[in-house]
Amino acid sequence: MSEAVQRTVININGFVMHRPRLTPVFIAIVLVAVLSLVFVWSRLQAINLEYDISRIESQIRSVKEEVKGLELEAAHLGSLQRIEGLARQKLGLRLPAPGQIIRVD
């Protein structure tokens, strides 16, 4: 059986060339292709993560601005001058007369 499979041997001026085996070449090509695909996949994942990070940072900025606005509104709504004005106008409250204040010891 080994005689049926002959390897091609070329001999030119003492330089011998054998026909290369293709299995190692195919394995090398497949290995390079797999490694290339893994590299491309990892780069795509990194780019997608960068987009996600950018989107989340944008959301954080907008929420921080909203919080600042709400804090400003809370400060305005909680101001003593505004509360006193609302108490006088809408509730009809007024400052107590001098005889209405009784100190308890």
C-alpha positions in Angstrom: 0.0 0.0 0.0 2.8 2.4 0.8 4.1 1.9 -2.7 0.8 3.1 -4.2 1.2 6.5 -2.5 4.3 8.0 -4.0 5.7 11.3 -2.9 6.9 13.6 -5.6 10.6 14.3 -5.3 12.3 16.8 -7.5 16.1 16.8 -7.7 17.8 19.7 -9.4 21.6 19.8 -9.2 21.7 18.1 -5.8 18.9 20.2 -4.4 16.0 17.9 -3.3 12.5 19.3 -3.0 9.7 17.2 -1.6 6.0 17.9 -2.2 4.8 19.5 1.0 2.1 17.9 3.0 -1.1 20.0 3.0 -2.5 19.0 6.4 -0.2 21.3 8.4 -0.8 24.1 5.9 -4.6 23.7 6.3 -4.3 23.6 10.1 -2.3 26.8 10.0 -4.8 28.5 7.8 -7.7 27.4 10.0 -5.9 28.5 13.1 -5.1 32.0 11.7 -8.7 32.3 10.5 -10.1 31.4 14.0 -7.7 33.7 15.7 -8.7 36.5 13.3 -12.4 35.9 14.0 -11.8 36.0 17.7 -9.9 39.2 17.4 -12.6 40.8 15.3 -15.3 39.6 17.7 -13.5 41.0 20.7 -13.1 44.4 19.0 -16.8 44.5 18.1 -17.6 43.7 21.7 -15.3 46.5 22.9 -16.9 49.0 20.5 -20.4 48.0 21.6 -19.3 48.4 25.3 -17.9 51.9 24.5 -21.3 52.9 22.9 -23.1 51.6 26.0 -20.8 53.5 28.3 -21.3 56.7 26.3 -25.0 56.3 26.3 -25.1 55.6 30.1 -22.8 58.6 30.7 -25.2 60.8 28.7 -28.1 59.5 30.8 -26.1 60.2 34.0 -25.5 63.8 32.9 -29.2 64.4 32.1 -30.2 62.9 35.5 -27.7 65.1 37.3 -29.1 68.2 35.5 -32.6 67.1 36.5 -31.5 66.6 40.1 -30.0 70.1 40.2 -33.3 71.6 38.8 -35.3 69.7 41.4 -33.0 70.9 44.2 -33.4 74.5 43.0 -37.2 74.0 42.9 -37.2 72.5 46.4 -35.2 75.4 47.7 -37.6 77.9 46.1 -40.7 76.0 47.4 -39.2 75.7 50.9 -38.2 79.3 51.3 -39.6 80.9 54.4 -40.8 84.1 52.6 -42.9 82.0 50.2 -44.4 79.9 52.9 -45.3 82.9 55.0 -46.9 84.6 52.0 -49.0 81.5 51.2 -50.0 81.2 54.9 -51.2 84.8 54.9 -52.9 84.8 51.5 -54.4 81.3 51.1 -54.9 80.3 54.7 -55.7 83.7 56.2 -53.1 83.3 59.0 -51.5 86.4 60.7 -48.9 87.1 63.3 -50.2 86.6 66.9 -51.2 89.6 68.9 -49.1 90.4 72.0 -51.7 89.0 74.4 -52.0 85.7 72.5 -48.5 84.5 73.3 -48.2 82.7 76.7 -44.9 81.4 77.9 -45.0 78.2 79.9 -42.1 77.6 82.3 
